Amino acid sequence: MNAAGTLGLVGVLLIIGFLADYLFRKTSLPDVIILIGLGYLVGPVLGIVNPSQIAPASQLIATLALVVILFNGGIDLEFSRIISGAPRAMSLVVSGIVISMGAASFFAYYALNWDLMNSLLLGAIVSGTSPSIVMPLVTRAKVSPGVASILHLESAFNGALVIVIALVILNVMTTGNTDSGATMVAQQVTLRFLVGVVIGIIAGGLWLWVLSLLEGETYDDILTLAIVFSLFFVVENLNGSGAIFALTFGIVLGNGVRIAHFLRIKRTVAIHEMMRKFHSQMSFLIKTFFFVYLGMIIAFDKPEPLVIGVVLCFILLLSRYIAVLLSSIRNATLAKERGILTAMFPRGLSAAVVAELVVVAAIPNASAYPGIIMAVIVSTVAISAIGIPIFARYTPDKTEAEVDALQPDPIDNDNNQHVI
């Protein structure tokens, strides 16, 4: 395809992306299903785009989607909702990963006759939800603020955590060092999360101060995104979690006024609407290409991976329901929202990225992973898409009550608040 044809295809994809987003807001039909279907159409079906031609850019596309979507999701999270939702979110993270990983590993070991390490690796890869899919779905779906915050936090922590666990298991398999496997997982997870959170908080606070000095500059939003990309690189090279950094950095920037009030700083700062809109547009742009790309790389040459993936999908759905039941104990609000909490279990970016790394590592049985993982991704996204219009119902009185209950005392800014 020549340059003009490529440009024309990009334009068509963006138009369809806009229409898919519009339909999502009007009909609750998730745009990710439309975009994945579009990618499958222009790739494997019609052959307009050869997936092998864009394979070298796959890691870049996946990383961009992860960083931008997490950062944009962090900007929209309020401290009050984070504090109220964090305990339940972490409960859902731990129970969800443990139950899903255990069930998937059990299935691979006994039903597929895989060895123990391959079974654990497959279980780890498919055990976490994808923030790249959950966050856009939650943003557009009619979900109450409290539940939305829990799903945002859970998917962010999930996505980062399963990557760490899967990579440690893969490292154990390639090096043969099985004695310290559990210890390595615990140490790596703790280290990566701490580095990501600490750098995110410090960098976010410093950048708020810099933005207050750049007040009125036209391209401060582009500069902010450049800082996110640069520090993501730094965090990853320090063996930290770039995903957790992006989320934390976004949360700090999105809560500049609250942070300044907490620190008793008279000159407060807030992200202006133009910056929010810019980062939202970047999220839309990258999300569109990411899900179209996922559709392009779908290849079901043999029925076995598809069947295994679909069976795993329903195993993960049952595991998710059990995890939600455990996490919603003694919480009437979450108990009423068990349907939407259970339906929001799509796998995506994390699973796709690790599956590619497994193939590169060339471990035994590596060739079986991509087909199974893609089937799991498509199946879980499809079920989430069906669950949204069924379970996500907007109740104005309930939502307003939640918002009022979660809001801290009003702040008297006395004209000291600066919008940046």
C-alpha positions, 0 to 999 in steps of 0.5 A: 500500500502506497503513502496515499492509500495508507493515509486514506485508510487511517482517515477511514479508521478514525471516522469509523472510530468516531462513529463507534464511539458515538454508537457506544454513547447512544446504544451502549454497544461497545466500540471495542467490538466494532474496532476489533471487528473492523481490524479483522475485516481489513486484515485476515478477511479482505487482506487490505493490510498484511498483519506481518507488515505492522508486526514490528510496531506491535510493541510500540502500539501496545505500550502507547495504548497502555501509557495514554489510557492509564494516564488519562484514566488517572486524571479523571480519578478523584482522591475521595473516590480512590480512598473509598474504593481502594480497599475493595479494589485491592480485594478484587485484584487479589481474589480475582488473580488468585482464583482466575490463575488457579482455575486456568492453571488447573484446566491447562494441567489436567484438561490439556495435559500441559506441564506445571510451569506452562500451566502456571504461565498460561494461568498468569497471562489470562488472570488479569483484566485489561485497563486498556479495555476496562477504562474506555468501557467504564468511561462510556458506560452508565456506571455509578461513580463508586463502582467506576473508581473500583473498576479503574483501580482494579484494572490498572493494578491487575494489568501491571501485576499479571505482567510481573507475575507472568514475566517472573514465571517465564524467567524461571522457565528459561533459566531453570531456577525454580527454587526461589520462584515464589520469592522472586515474584513477591520481590519483583511485584513489590519493587515494581509497584513501589518504584512506580508509585513513588516516582509518580507522586514525586514527579506529579507534584513537581510537574504541578509546580512547573505547570503553575509557572507555565500558566497560559502556554499554548502547548503545555498539554503536549509537554505534559504528555512528553514528560509522561513518555520520558518518565515511563522510560525512566521508571521501566529502566529502574525496574519499576512499573511504568503502568503504575507510574502513568496512573499515579502521575495522572491521579496527582495531576488530576487532583492538584487542587486537593493536593495543594489544600492538603499541603496548605499551599495557598497557590493551588493548581488545576488541570484546565479543560483544554488539557483534559480534552487533548489527553482524551483525544490522544486516548481516543486516537491510540485506542482506535488503532490499538483495537483495530490492530488486535483485530488484524492479528486474529488468526484462527487457522486451527479450531483447537485454540479457539475452542480452548480459548472459549472454554477458558473464557467461561472458566474465567467468568465463573472465577470472576463471579466468585471473586466479586462475591468475596469482594462485595461481602458486607457492602450493599452497594457493591452487592447490587452491582455484582452484575456489572462488576462480573461482566467487566472482566475483559482480557487484552493488552497485558495478555497480548503483550506477554503472549508475544514475549512467550513466543520470542522466548521460544519455550516448549509449547510457545506456539500454542499461546498466541491462538489461545490468548487471542481467543480468550481476549475476543471472547471476554471482550464480547461477553463484557460487551453483552453485559454492559447494556444488561447490567449498566443502568444509570440511576440519577438519585443513587449516583448523586447520593454517592457523589455527595457522600464521597465529596470532602468538605468544600475548599475556600480557594479565595481566588488562589486557585490557578487553572493551568 
